[in-house]
Amino acid sequence: MTPLLGVLGAPLLGAAILAALSGYRLSARVNIAASFVAFASALLLFVDRPAGGRVLLVDDLNVVFIVLSTFVGFTTSIFSASYIGHELETGRLTPAYLRFYHAMFQVMMFGMNLALVSNNIGLIWVAVELATLSTVMMVGIYRTHEAIEAAWKYFILGSVGIGLALFGTILVYLAARPVVGGGMDGMAWTVLLAHAAGFDPALLDVAFVFLLLGYGTKVGLAPMHAWLPDAHAEGPTPISAVLSGLLLNVALYALLRFKVLLAACPGGIAPGPLLITLGLVSLLFASVMLYRRRDIKRMFAYSSIEHMGIIVFAFGMAGPLGNFAGLLQMVMHSLTKSAIFFSVGHVAQVKRTQRIAEMGGLTESHPLLGWSLIVGVAAIAGLPPFGVFTSEFLVVTSTFARAPLLAVLLVLGLLIALGALLLRVSSVAFGPVRGPAAPSHASFVPMFAHLALVLIAGVWLPAPLVAWFQHVAVLLG
């Protein structure tokens, strides 16, 4: 079995098997096994990389996303086993919905993995839509009024975004057709990039604007972000972890591919200023909105919008250092935010609420959960010695060297977000105990594994990893 077959085949086969299984323990183990096979196959891509074709492609750029996606998918499946088991015991999920949840989890992973390995601009659009529809159905799985409303909003706004992305994809194909001809060649990334210099720059400019709005909706950039807080707040917490840690990255990956394509066309608009503007607006908007949140999952959803703004801003600044910082920030955010949602999911279960005002004294009632949440918030807020501090420091310093005014706005947004996160987590972690103090049966291994990686990255980055990221940063232009 080739590694690429494992990356795509394991979740697809897992979804088919899980759709037929009703037992909770067996289905949870199959879900973990399928996710592990996909992750192990992704690691093998470092040593056994298949030759690129017109449909599928593995290169130095997307292998970063593939390994990160399958790893977070694997650890989330482990967290999901204990989390969903509790939901089944308390009656929030029925055995039928449980079977549906596990099958959709693997369909979602298949859609994201397919999008990342696609060498076809049409196929990546289909794959992103598949991943989106599967998450829409899981967001509404509790069948409450709020959950159905959140799923419906996600579906409507996601459909608008993917429609804009489709129109942009068609325009890219029309720009390529006079140069490379019709058919598969006019939709293959590798062919498009090789001939981009001959494309009509005006048509490509219009295409990128539609693609930026379309895939930017999936990334969660303001003002196209409205679906994200509701989806996080009302859906199962494992889906919140995957949304923040993976699905946003998949849409970002598609956007980066088109950015490289536009940059290769002389006479086209510079994509950097557009990305910088949307990234900075998202950062500043989300940082202010963090102060107004009363639901803990909704608060961390706005934190995801903030960090995607930082990442898009870094890629907009571009250059070797800007792209390196953007890649590192993306990896650190995925690992840290998913760890935070692992903690928040179990906290919401033991406290039987997601309201911040009803979660006080967590370090006293549930010390391990409380302190792990504090560590996660310290990491995502960009405090040393965690890896997010390293990536944000690189973003700020590279911006100061090239655009001091933008750097001032960037630092302002970071400080506002830092104050909001510390204010909210202090009320949850300390003070008098509020809410139930039931014992927690959490699975701490995924959470600690993520936080350990983020801590190590803040202290020491292996030389091969640095060289790899530097190479990918050059590819991004």
N, C-alpha and C positions, 0 to 999 in steps of 0.2 A: 504494500500500500504506500503510495507516494504521500509526502507530508501534506500537499495541497488537498488530496482526497480526504485525509483525516480532518483537516480544518473545516471542510465543507460537508463531508459525509457523516461525521460523527453527530453534529447537531440535527441533521436531517433525519438520520436513522433513529436517533434518540427521540425526536418528536413523534415519529410513527409508533415507536414502542410505547412511549408514555401515554399516547392517546388511548391505548388499549389496556393500560394498567390502572387498577383502582386502589390497590393497597398502598397506604401512605409510606410505610418504611421502604418497601421495595421501589416505589416510584422515586422517592427522594434519593436512593442510592443509584438508580439508573441515571437520574438527572446529573448527579455528581460525576458518575463514570463518563458519561458523554461529554461533559465539560472538560474533564481531565484529558481525555483522548484528543480533543481539539487543541488544548493548550500544549500537550506534549508534541503534537504534530507541528504546531507553530514554532516550537523551539527547534525542531529538526530542519526548518527552512533555513537556518543559519549555515547548515552543512550540506543540505541537499535541496538546492533551489531549482525548481523546474524551469525549463526554457519558456520564455514568453510567447504567447500566441495572440490571435486577434480577439479572443474572448477573455482569457484570464492572464494575469500578470503578477509576478512577485518581484519587486525591486527593492533597492535600499530604502526608498521612502516608505512604502506601505508595510514593510516587514516590522517597522517600529509600531505601527498601529495594530497590526495583526497580533503580535505577541502581547501587547498591552490589553487588547480586547479579550483575548482568550484567557489570560491570567485573571483579570477581574471577573470574567464570566465564571471561571472555575471557583474562585473564592466566594463569589456571591451564591453559587449553588450550595456550598457548604453552609453558609449563613442561612440560606433559605430553608434548609432542612429543619433546623430548630425553630425558626420563626414561623413557618407555615404550619408546623406541627402544633404550635400553640394556638394558631388561628383555628385549626381544625378542632382542637379540644374545647375551645370556648364557643364554638358554633358559628363563628363569623364566616367560615367557609364550609361547604358541604363536600363530601367525597367526589361528587360529580364536578364541582368547580375546581377541586384540587387536581383532578386529572386534566382538566382544561388548562389550569395554570401551568403545570409542568410541561405540557406539550407546547404551549405558547412560548414558554421561556426558551425552549430549544429552537422554535421557529424564529424567534427574535434573534438569537445568536447566529443562526444560519443566515438571516437577512443581513446582519451587520458584517459577518465574515465575507459574504458574497460581494457586498459593496466594496470592501477593502481590497479584494483581489481582482476586481473587474478591470479589464482593459478596454472597456466599451462604455461610452458615456450614456448610452441608452440603458444598458444593463445595470449600471450603478444607480440610475434613477429608479428602476424597478426594485432593486434590492433595498434601497433606502425606504421606499414606500412600503415594502413588505415588513421591514423592521418597525416602521411607524404604526402600521395597522395592528400588528401583534401587540405592541405596547398599549395602544388605545384600548384593545379588548381587555388587557390585564388591569389597566387603570380603573375600569368600571366593574371589576370582578366582584366587589362587595355588594353591588346592586342597591346601594343606598341612593337617595335622591342626590346627595352631594357628589358621590362617585360617578353616577351616570352623567350629571351635569359637567363634571371635569373631563370625562371621557369625550363627551360631545363637543366641548370647547376645543379640546386637543385635536379631535378629528376635523372640525371645521377649519381651524387656523392652520393645521398641518396640511390639509387639502389645498388651501389657498397657497401656502408656501410651496408645496410640491408642484402645483400647477404653474407657478411662476418659474420654478426650476425647469419644468418640462419645456416651457416656451423658450427659455434661454438655451436649453440643450438643442432644440430644433434650429435655433439661430446659429449655433456653432456648426451644426451639420451643414446648413446652407452656406456658411462662410467657407467651409472646407470643400464642398462638392466641386466647385470649379477648378480646384487645384489637385485634389487627390481622387476625384471621381466619387460615384455613389457607392452604396453597399457598405460592407463592414469596414472597409478602409476609411471611410468618412466618419467613423464613430470610434476608432481605436485610439487610445491615448498616445501610444508610441508613434503612430503614423501622423496624428495631428501635430504633435510636438515637433516632429522632423520637418514638417512643411508649413509651420505656423507663420514663417516670414512672408509667405505669399498670400495669406488670407486678407480679405477686405477688413482693414482696421475699424472702420465705422460700424460694420455689422458685428464685429467681435466686441466692440465697446458696449453696444446695446445688449448683446447677449450676456456680458458679464454683469451688467446692472441687474438684469432679471435673475441671474444665478445667485448673485449676492443677496438679493431680497428673498429668494426662494429657499436656498440652503441656509441663509442667515436666520430664517424663521426656525429651522430645525436646530441651529446652534444655540438659539435662545437669546439672540441679541436684541436689545431694546431698539426700537419700540415694537418688535415682532415677538415679544417674549410672553404674552399674556397667558398662553397655555401652560407654561412651565410650572408656576407656583401651584396651580390647582392640581395638575397631574401628580406632583410630588406629595401634596397634602392628602389626597384622597385614595391614591393607589397603594398597593402593598409596598412595604419598605424595600424589599429586594429590588423591585422595579425602580424605585427612586434611586437606589445605588447604581443600577445599570444605566438609567437615564443620564445621571450626572457624570458617571465615570466612563460611559462608552458611547451612547447614541449621539451625544453632542459632538464627540470626537469624530464620528463617522461623517456627519454633515460637514464638519470642519475640514476633514480630509478631502472631500469632493471639492470644496471651495478652494483649497490650496492647489489642487490639480489644475483647476481653471485659471487660477492666478498665475501659475507658471506658464500656462499656455498663452495668456494675454501678454505676459512680459516678453515672450518670444516673438511677438508680432510688432515690428517697427511701425511707429505712427499711431499705435493704440494708446489709450489713456493709461496713466500709471495707476495700478490698483491700490498702491500703498495708501494714498490719502483717504480713499473710501474706507479701507479697513481701519485705519487709525481713527477716523471720525466715529464710526459705529462702535469700535472697541472702547473709546474714551467715553462716549455717551452711555454705553452699557455699564461701565465701571462706576461712573458718578451716580447714575440713576439708582443702580442696585445698592450702592453703599448707603445712600440716604434712606432707601426703603427698608433696609435692615432694622432701623430703629422703630418702625411701625408694626413689626410682625409680632403676633401673639401666639401663632402656631409654630412649633419648633421645626417641623418638616418644611413648612412654607418659608421659614427664615433661611434655612440652608438651601432652599431652591433659589432664593435671591442671591445667596452667596455663590451659587453656581453661575448665575448670570454675570455677577461681578468678575469671577475668574475667567469665564469665557471672553469677557471684554478685555481683560489683561492679555490673554493669549492672542486674540485677534489683533490687538494693538501691537504686540511684539512682532507678529508676522507682517503687519503693515509697515512697521519701521524697517523690517527686512535687514539685509546685510548679514554677514556671517554671524555676528554676535546677536543681532535681533532674532534671527531664525533659531539659533541655538537656544536662546533664552525662552522662546516660544515653545519649542519642543520639550525642554525640561519642565517648564511650567505646566504644560499639558499632561505630562506623565505624573508629576507630583500632585496635581489637582485630582486626577483620576484615582490615584491610590489613596489620597487623604480623604477626599469627599466620600468615597465608598466606605471607608473605615468609619467615618462619622455617622453615616446612615446605618451601618451595622449596629453601632452603639445606640443611636436614637431609636431604632426599631424595637430593641429590647426594652429601652427605657419607657417607651410609649405603652408597651405591653404590661410591664409591671406596675406602672402608674395609672393605666387604663385611661389615658388621655394624651393628647398632643399639645394641650395648652401650657404655655411656659409658666403661667402664674400658678399652676397646680402641680408643679414638679419640684418644689423646693427641697433642699436638704438631701440631694441625691448622694453626695459623698458620705453621708452618715447612714442613710437607709440601704444603699447599694454601693459600697465603696469602689468596687472594681469597675462597675459601669460608670460611676461618677467621675473617677479619675481618668478613665480611658477617654471619656467625652472631653474633659479638660485638655488632655494631651492632644486630641484631635483638633480642637478649636485653636489651641496654640499653634499647631502646625499649619492649619489652613489660613490663619491670620497673618502668617509670614514671620513668626517669631523665630529667632535662632534657637537651637542649631538644626532646625528641620530644613528639608530640601526646598520647600516653598520659599523660604527666606533667600536661599541661593539664587533661585530662578528670578524672583522679583527684584533682587539686588542687581542682577545682570540687566533686566529690563530697564530699571531706573537709570543705572549708570550709562548704558548705551544711549538712552534717550537724552540724558543731560549733555552728552558729548555732541549731539547733533541738533537737538531742539530743546533748549532749556525751558522754554515756556510750557511746552507739552509735558516736560518732566515734572514741573510744579503741579500741574493739574493731575498728573498720574499719582504723585505722592499724596496729594490732598485726598483723592479717592481712597487710596490705601489706608490712610490714617482714619478717615471717617468709618470705613468698614471695620478696622481694628477696634475702634471704640465701641461700635455697636455689638460686635461679637463678644467682647469681654464683658460688656454690661449684661447681655442676655445670659451668657453661660454662668456668670456669678450668681444670678438669681436662681438658676436651676441647680447648681452644684452645692451652694452653701445656704446658710440661713436655716430656719425651722423646717422640719420635715413636713411636707404636704403630700396628700394623696396616699393611696395604699402602699404598704411596705412588703408586698408579697415577694417570696424568694424568686430569684431569676434563674432560669435554666438556659442561659445564653451560650452560644458557641463563640468563644473568645478567640479561637485560633485565627480565623480570617482577619479580624480586626487588628490583632497584635502583629500579624505578618505584614500587613500594609503599613502600619505605623513604624515598624522596625525598618522597613525598606526606606521610608521617607526620612527617618532619622539618620540612617547610614548615608543616604544621598546628600544630606546636609553637612556631614562630617567629611566624607570621602567619596569621590566618584572614581571608579576604576578607569585607568588610562584607555583601555579598549572601548569602553562606553563613551568616553569623551571624544575619542577619534571618530567613532561611528556617528555621533550626533553632529560633529563638525562637518563630516562628509555630507550628511543629509541637509544640513543648513546651507551648504554650497549648492546642492541640487535645487533648493527652493529659490535661489537667486537673491 
